Amino acid sequence: MDQAIHPVKWNEETVKRIWDFYGESPYYRSQYFTNHSGHRMLRVINRIVDIKATIVDYGCGPGFLLKHLESYNAWQKYIGIDSSTQSLKQIKK
């Protein structure tokens, strides 16, 4: 079956919808960089930078990096911001 290719019209709504989809899908949730590698990234950052400020994860998705930050004593203040309703629901769980 031959399907026509059409350009995606990216706007606030399509971006929100795709991240809602990724946040709900078990496969895509496992593919988030911060899910599988966030702890490694924080370990390296913690060795080279002495950060005692509030960390803001802008576009935090379902909160994988926030979960890793929770286990570090180095960063005691952190916040996640995201436009995806589904991702924010995951964080609240």
Secondary structure, 3 states (H helix, E strand, C coil): CCCCCCCCCCCHHHHHHHHHHHHHCHHHHHHCHHHHHHHHHHHHHHHHCCCCCCEEEECCCCCHHHHHHHCCCCCCCEEEECCCHHHHHHHHC
